[in-house]
Amino acid sequence: MKPWALFLVLMLAAGSAAAQHRERGDFKGRQPQGMSKDERQRMRQDMRDVYVDRNRERGARPERPRQMSPEEREKLRQDIQDANRDLRR
């Protein structure tokens, strides 16, 4: 019975030690975390290309309408006032 108890204690101790190594990240064969500078730059460029392509598919933003002259603004203002007057009647 004693050899089984000794075996059980040794297995529990080995399992505990392995868990501690995993928590600290002491494994030698593990992959490095994060990306290299080149990988990050490639990803940025890929995302930029996606946004450019998406904007092309949707069409370019419509150009802003040209600015109205003071005479055109006054005419528009007068037309709106006339339309509002007609609505009240």
Buried (B, 14 or more C-beta within 10 A) or exposed (E): EEEEEEEEEEEEEEEEEEEEEEEEEEEEEEEEEEEEEEEEEEEEEEEEEEEEEEEEEEEEEEEEEEEEEEEEEEEEEEEEEEEEEEEEE
